Amino acid sequence: LGFIVSSQEGVPIFGSNPKIAGRQSVSVFQKEGVVKALIRKPKLLVGKYSLSIFFGDGNEDFFVLQDALDFSIDSTTEVLKMTDPLKIGPVIPEVEWQISSI
């Protein structure tokens, strides 16, 4: 199980699956259930995106639904609205800057 968020141009921005996140794989598969993935960072800038979904066992994908969902970010904070995704990319990473004198 996993996902990839891509830009409007089809360029992958980020993705995850339980294996990448360090979660143990499920040894006994269920016939049905609910999976939730809470994405806190990076923050996407205003724009259009797509979500692709992958189902597998962590080693092999059994089912891929490319561009399963199209979505858009219509508004963010004022600072993010002024940021041009074509110049810096479509996400704002969490960065801690430390600047000191030599």
ROSE-4610 file (N, C-alpha, C; in Angstrom, 1 decimal, always signed):
// ROSE-4610
residu = [L/L/L/G/G/G/F/F/F/I/I/I/V/V/V/S/S/S/S/S/S/Q/Q/Q/E/E/E/G/G/G/V/V/V/P/P/P/I/I/I/F/F/F/G/G/G/S/S/S/N/N/N/P/P/P/K/K/K/I/I/I/A/A/A/G/G/G/R/R/R/Q/Q/Q/S/S/S/V/V/V/S/S/S/V/V/V/F/F/F/Q/Q/Q/K/K/K/E/E/E/G/G/G/V/V/V/V/V/V/K/K/K/A/A/A/L/L/L/I/I/I/R/R/R/K/K/K/P/P/P/K/K/K/L/L/L/L/L/L/V/V/V/G/G/G/K/K/K/Y/Y/Y/S/S/S/L/L/L/S/S/S/I/I/I/F/F/F/F/F/F/G/G/G/D/D/D/G/G/G/N/N/N/E/E/E/D/D/D/F/F/F/F/F/F/V/V/V/L/L/L/Q/Q/Q/D/D/D/A/A/A/L/L/L/D/D/D/F/F/F/S/S/S/I/I/I/D/D/D/S/S/S/T/T/T/T/T/T/E/E/E/V/V/V/L/L/L/K/K/K/M/M/M/T/T/T/D/D/D/P/P/P/L/L/L/K/K/K/I/I/I/G/G/G/P/P/P/V/V/V/I/I/I/P/P/P/E/E/E/V/V/V/E/E/E/W/W/W/Q/Q/Q/I/I/I/S/S/S/S/S/S/I/I/I]
num = [1/1/1/2/2/2/3/3/3/4/4/4/5/5/5/6/6/6/7/7/7/8/8/8/9/9/9/10/10/10/11/11/11/12/12/12/13/13/13/14/14/14/15/15/15/16/16/16/17/17/17/18/18/18/19/19/19/20/20/20/21/21/21/22/22/22/23/23/23/24/24/24/25/25/25/26/26/26/27/27/27/28/28/28/29/29/29/30/30/30/31/31/31/32/32/32/33/33/33/34/34/34/35/35/35/36/36/36/37/37/37/38/38/38/39/39/39/40/40/40/41/41/41/42/42/42/43/43/43/44/44/44/45/45/45/46/46/46/47/47/47/48/48/48/49/49/49/50/50/50/51/51/51/52/52/52/53/53/53/54/54/54/55/55/55/56/56/56/57/57/57/58/58/58/59/59/59/60/60/60/61/61/61/62/62/62/63/63/63/64/64/64/65/65/65/66/66/66/67/67/67/68/68/68/69/69/69/70/70/70/71/71/71/72/72/72/73/73/73/74/74/74/75/75/75/76/76/76/77/77/77/78/78/78/79/79/79/80/80/80/81/81/81/82/82/82/83/83/83/84/84/84/85/85/85/86/86/86/87/87/87/88/88/88/89/89/89/90/90/90/91/91/91/92/92/92/93/93/93/94/94/94/95/95/95/96/96/96/97/97/97/98/98/98/99/99/99/100/100/100/101/101/101/102/102/102]
x = [+0.9/+0.0/+0.9/+0.6/+1.3/+0.7/+1.3/+0.7/+1.9/+1.6/+2.5/+1.6/+2.0/+1.4/+2.3/+1.6/+2.4/+1.8/+2.7/+2.3/+1.4/+0.8/-0.1/+0.6/+2.0/+2.8/+3.1/+2.7/+3.0/+4.3/+4.9/+6.2/+5.9/+6.5/+6.3/+6.9/+6.1/+6.5/+7.0/+6.1/+6.4/+5.5/+5.9/+5.1/+5.5/+4.7/+5.0/+4.3/+4.8/+4.1/+4.6/+3.9/+4.3/+5.7/+6.3/+7.6/+8.6/+8.4/+9.2/+9.1/+7.9/+7.6/+8.2/+8.7/+9.3/+8.3/+7.1/+6.1/+6.2/+6.0/+6.1/+5.1/+5.4/+4.4/+3.4/+2.3/+1.2/+1.4/+1.4/+1.7/+0.4/-0.8/-2.0/-2.9/-3.2/-4.0/-5.5/-6.2/-7.6/-8.3/-9.6/-10.3/-10.8/-11.0/-11.4/-10.9/-10.9/-10.4/-10.3/-9.7/-9.6/-8.1/-7.6/-6.2/-6.3/-5.6/-5.5/-4.1/-3.8/-2.5/-2.6/-2.1/-2.2/-0.9/-1.0/+0.2/+0.3/+1.3/+1.4/+2.4/+3.5/+4.5/+5.0/+5.3/+5.5/+4.1/+4.0/+2.8/+2.9/+1.8/+1.7/+1.3/+1.9/+1.5/+0.2/-0.3/-1.5/-1.3/-2.1/-1.9/-2.8/-2.6/-3.3/-2.4/-2.9/-2.1/-2.9/-2.2/-2.9/-2.3/-3.1/-2.8/-2.8/-1.7/-1.7/-1.7/-2.3/-2.4/-1.8/-1.1/-0.4/-0.8/-1.2/-1.5/-0.6/+0.1/+1.0/+1.4/+2.5/+3.0/+4.3/+4.7/+5.9/+7.1/+6.9/+8.0/+7.5/+6.2/+5.7/+4.3/+4.1/+2.8/+1.8/+0.7/-0.3/-1.3/-1.5/-2.6/-2.1/-2.1/-1.7/-2.8/-3.2/-4.3/-3.6/-3.1/-2.4/-3.3/-3.0/-3.8/-5.3/-5.4/-6.7/-7.6/-6.9/-7.6/-6.9/-7.6/-7.1/-7.6/-6.8/-7.2/-6.4/-6.9/-6.3/-6.2/-5.2/-5.0/-5.3/-6.4/-6.9/-6.4/-6.1/-5.6/-4.7/-3.7/-2.8/-2.6/-1.5/-1.3/-0.8/-0.8/-0.5/+1.0/+1.9/+3.3/+3.4/+2.7/+2.7/+2.0/+1.0/+0.3/+1.3/+2.2/+3.1/+4.3/+4.4/+5.5/+5.2/+6.0/+5.8/+6.3/+5.4/+5.9/+6.8/+6.6/+7.5/+9.0/+9.2/+10.5/+11.2/+10.4/+11.0/+10.5/+9.5/+8.9/+7.6/+6.8/+5.4/+5.2/+6.3/+6.1/+7.0/+6.6/+7.3/+7.8/+9.1/+9.6/+9.8/+9.8/+10.1/+11.6/+12.2/+13.6/+13.9/+14.9/+15.4/+16.7/+16.8/+18.0/+18.8/+20.1/+21.0/+22.1/+22.2/+23.3/+24.1/+25.4/+26.3/+27.5/+28.1/+29.3/+30.5/+31.4/+32.7/+33.6]
y = [-1.2/+0.0/+1.2/+2.2/+3.4/+4.4/+5.6/+6.7/+7.6/+8.3/+9.3/+10.5/+11.7/+12.9/+13.5/+13.9/+14.4/+15.8/+16.6/+17.9/+17.8/+18.9/+18.9/+18.4/+18.6/+18.1/+16.6/+16.0/+14.5/+14.2/+15.2/+15.0/+14.6/+13.5/+13.1/+14.1/+14.5/+15.4/+14.7/+13.8/+13.0/+11.8/+10.8/+9.6/+8.9/+7.9/+7.1/+5.8/+4.9/+3.6/+3.2/+2.2/+1.8/+1.4/+0.7/+0.3/+1.4/+2.5/+3.7/+4.4/+4.3/+5.0/+4.2/+3.0/+2.2/+1.4/+1.2/+0.4/-1.1/-2.0/-3.4/-3.8/-4.7/-5.2/-6.1/-6.1/-7.0/-8.4/-9.3/-10.7/-11.5/-11.0/-11.6/-10.5/-10.7/-9.7/-9.9/-8.8/-8.8/-8.6/-9.0/-8.9/-7.5/-6.8/-5.4/-4.6/-3.3/-2.5/-1.0/-0.2/+1.2/+1.5/+2.3/+2.8/+4.3/+5.0/+6.4/+6.8/+7.9/+8.4/+9.9/+10.5/+11.9/+12.6/+13.4/+14.1/+15.5/+15.7/+17.0/+18.0/+17.4/+18.2/+17.3/+17.8/+19.2/+19.8/+21.1/+21.8/+22.1/+21.8/+22.1/+23.5/+24.1/+25.5/+25.4/+26.6/+26.7/+26.0/+25.2/+24.5/+23.2/+22.5/+21.3/+20.1/+19.0/+17.8/+16.6/+15.4/+14.1/+13.2/+12.2/+11.2/+9.8/+9.1/+7.7/+6.7/+5.6/+4.6/+3.3/+2.7/+1.4/+0.4/-0.8/-1.8/-3.0/-3.4/-4.5/-5.0/-5.8/-6.4/-5.7/-4.6/-4.0/-4.4/-5.4/-5.9/-5.8/-6.0/-6.1/-5.3/-4.5/-3.9/-4.8/-5.1/-6.0/-5.2/-3.9/-3.1/-1.6/-1.0/+0.4/+1.2/+2.3/+3.2/+4.5/+4.7/+5.9/+7.1/+8.2/+9.4/+9.1/+8.4/+8.0/+9.2/+10.3/+11.4/+12.7/+13.6/+14.9/+15.9/+16.8/+17.7/+19.0/+20.1/+21.4/+22.0/+22.8/+23.7/+25.1/+25.6/+26.9/+28.1/+27.9/+29.0/+28.5/+29.3/+29.0/+30.3/+30.4/+31.7/+32.7/+34.0/+35.0/+34.9/+34.5/+34.3/+33.2/+32.1/+31.0/+31.4/+32.2/+32.7/+33.5/+34.2/+35.0/+34.2/+32.9/+32.1/+31.4/+31.6/+31.0/+29.6/+28.6/+27.2/+26.9/+27.6/+27.4/+27.8/+28.6/+29.0/+28.2/+27.7/+27.0/+25.6/+25.2/+23.8/+24.0/+22.9/+23.0/+22.7/+22.5/+22.2/+23.2/+23.4/+24.2/+23.2/+22.9/+21.9/+22.6/+21.8/+22.3/+22.3/+23.6/+23.8/+24.6/+24.1/+24.9/+25.5/+26.8/+27.5/+27.9/+27.7/+28.1/+28.9/+30.2/+31.1/+31.7/+31.5/+32.1/+32.8/+33.6/+34.3/+33.4/+33.7/+32.9/+33.5]
z = [+0.0/+0.0/+0.0/-0.8/-0.8/-1.8/-1.8/-2.6/-3.1/-4.2/-4.8/-5.1/-4.7/-5.1/-6.2/-7.3/-8.5/-8.8/-9.5/-9.9/-11.1/-11.6/-12.7/-14.0/-14.0/-15.1/-15.1/-14.0/-13.8/-13.1/-12.6/-11.9/-10.4/-10.0/-8.6/-7.6/-6.6/-5.6/-4.3/-3.8/-2.7/-2.6/-1.9/-1.7/-0.4/-0.1/+1.1/+1.0/+1.9/+2.1/+3.5/+4.1/+5.4/+5.6/+4.5/+4.6/+4.7/+3.8/+3.9/+5.2/+5.8/+7.1/+8.3/+8.0/+9.1/+9.9/+9.3/+10.0/+9.5/+10.5/+10.2/+9.2/+8.3/+7.3/+8.0/+7.4/+7.9/+7.5/+8.4/+8.1/+7.7/+8.1/+7.8/+7.1/+5.9/+5.2/+5.4/+5.6/+5.8/+4.5/+4.4/+3.2/+3.0/+4.1/+4.0/+5.2/+5.1/+6.2/+5.8/+6.7/+6.4/+6.7/+5.7/+5.9/+5.8/+6.8/+6.8/+6.8/+6.0/+5.9/+6.1/+7.2/+7.5/+7.1/+6.1/+5.5/+6.2/+7.0/+7.6/+6.9/+6.4/+5.7/+4.6/+3.4/+3.1/+2.8/+2.8/+2.5/+1.0/+0.3/-1.1/-1.4/-2.4/-2.8/-3.6/-3.9/-4.7/-6.1/-6.5/-7.8/-7.9/-9.0/-9.2/-9.1/-8.5/-8.2/-8.5/-8.5/-8.6/-7.6/-7.3/-6.3/-7.0/-6.9/-7.4/-6.2/-6.4/-5.2/-5.7/-4.8/-5.1/-4.0/-4.3/-3.4/-3.6/-2.6/-2.7/-1.3/-1.3/+0.0/+0.5/-0.1/+0.4/-0.5/-1.3/-2.2/-3.6/-3.8/-5.2/-5.2/-6.2/-6.4/-7.2/-6.6/-7.2/-8.0/-7.6/-8.2/-8.2/-9.3/-9.4/-10.0/-9.3/-9.9/-10.1/-11.3/-11.6/-11.7/-11.1/-11.1/-10.7/-9.6/-9.0/-8.6/-8.2/-7.7/-8.2/-8.7/-9.1/-8.0/-7.5/-6.5/-6.7/-6.1/-6.2/-4.8/-4.6/-3.5/-3.9/-3.4/-3.9/-3.0/-1.8/-1.0/+0.1/+0.5/+1.6/+2.3/+3.1/+3.8/+2.8/+3.1/+2.2/+1.7/+2.5/+2.1/+1.0/+1.3/+0.3/-1.0/-0.9/-2.2/-3.1/-2.5/-3.3/-3.8/-3.4/-3.9/-5.2/-6.2/-7.5/-7.6/-7.7/-7.7/-8.9/-10.0/-11.2/-10.9/-9.9/-9.5/-8.4/-7.5/-6.3/-6.2/-7.0/-6.8/-6.1/-6.1/-5.6/-4.1/-3.3/-1.9/-1.1/+0.2/+1.1/+2.2/+2.2/+3.2/+4.6/+5.6/+7.0/+7.1/+7.2/+7.3/+8.5/+9.3/+10.4/+10.0/+9.9/+9.5/+10.8/+10.7/+11.8/+11.1/+11.4/+10.8/+12.0/+11.8/+12.9/+12.2/+13.0/+12.5/+12.6/+11.7/+11.7/+12.7]
